[in-house]
C-alpha cells in the first residue's frame, strides 16, 4: 500500500471512531507565478471547534487559473474527510487540500482526546550529530549546515532543484539519492510526502540509519511514517485557530498560535 493510501486509511479509521466537525473556514494565499514567496507558502483549512490543518502551496504555474477559481463555498459546511480522502490524487490542487484536511482531522482528534503531544523535545536535537557521523539532508536546511560542520560530521544534501547546486557550489549538494545509503543519520523535509519522493528516499537509506522527518505541514499522527521505518517526526500543530488564520492573512509569523511537536517511534502509542 502506498504511503498516501496509508494516510487515507488512517483518516477513514479516525472518521469511524470520532465525529468529525465540518469545515468553517479556508485560507488560500494569492497565487504567484514562478513559485510562492515565503509569506504566501501555506494554505489552511479550519474546522468547527478550532482545529486547523496546514498545507504547502506547491503548484505549477499551469494550475493558476484552477487555483484562483477556488472559493470558500466550495469547502465550508462540508466534511474534511471528503477532501482528506482525495490525498494521493493526480491533481496537485487536490493533493494540497487533501493534506490540509488530513492535518485538520488529526488535530481535531488530538484536541478532543487530550492526546499527549510532546512539544518539549527538539526533533532536530534527537539527531545528536557528532564527529564521525555522515548526515544525509533531504532538502536544503541551510540553517543547520553550520551546526553539522562544527560537529565535524560529513554532510550530503539531496535536492531535486538543480538550480541549488549552481547557487551553492561550495555545498555537497547532489541529485543522487543513492548517496543516502552511506549515511547513518538522515534528516528529511516533510515535503517529500507531497511530491511522492519519500518512499524512494527511504528505500535508499541504510536499514540502520536514524531517520527524522520534519516540517510545518507534519501536523498529523505519524503512524504511517513509523510503519515505514522513520524514527522521528517533527512538525507543528495549531493551538489557536482563529489567531493562526488571522496571521496567515496578515502575512505574520505564526508565533504562539502554533506549537512544535515531536513524535518518536520508540515511545509512540498511536491513536487507533
HUGI-V890220 format. One line per field, one symbol per residue. psi: psi as a letter, one per 30 degrees, with the letter a starting at -180 (. if undefined). A space follows every 10 residues. Layout:
psi->???
This chain:
psi->kleeeeeeee eeeefefkkk llkflkkjlk kkkgkklegh fkllkklkff kkkklkjikl efgeeeeffk leffekflkf eeeeffkglf jfeeeeeeee eeeeeeeeee efghkjkjge kjeeffehkl kfkjkkjjkj ieffeeeeef fhllkkkkkf jfffeeeiff kiklgjffff fgkfkkkkkf ffeeggfeee eeffkkffkj kkkllfgigl kgeeeefggk ekjkbklkej eeeeeeeeeg hlkebfflkk ljkkeffkfl f.
